[in-house]
Amino acid sequence: MKVFTGSIFTLIKHVLYSIAGAVFLFFILFYFLKNPLIVYGVPSLIGIYLIYSTLVSDNIKIIIKDEGFMEVYSGGKLKHSFCLANVEFESYIKTTVDSAGSDSDCRLTVIDKQSGNRETIDCSMLGPDKYCLLLEALGVGRSEEPVKVVTKVSVKK
């Protein structure tokens, strides 16, 4: 049995993004509005929702069992269960690198061989390294390297 859980680095990064977004919203509302209920309440509620969403809903765990089954858990609840003999996989990885750091978008599409139904699983919270290990465990060969987009920012003086 192999277990793949979300990357702690990715989790912390998304929590920090949530807090930064709430603080940014606070300053915008503080500048334009004088009602303290709105100025303090709205960013607090949105920040709490974003942190909850990151820690619970977006947190993913994938278990590949020795019996030939794959289970996908999101928020601690079983979302999908697949028999590996009856499915095919497609993989998508996109890594964006800019002056603020890097971010990866990882998606695994599970295709039922019999019905043709497709189920896309967002594996971004695993991080690119664990996602590649998941692909190896599933026996998915990557025919090409992930797309790397480099954005350079230049300042004219």
Secondary structure, DSSP 8 states (H G I E B T S, - for coil): -EEEE--HHHHHHHHHHHHHHHHHHHHHHHHH---HHHHHHHHHHHHHHHHHIIIIIS-EEEEE-TTSEEEEEETTEEEEEEEGGGEEEEEEEEEEEETTEEEEEEEEEEEETTT--EEEEE-GGGHHHHHHHHHHHHT---SS--EEEE-------
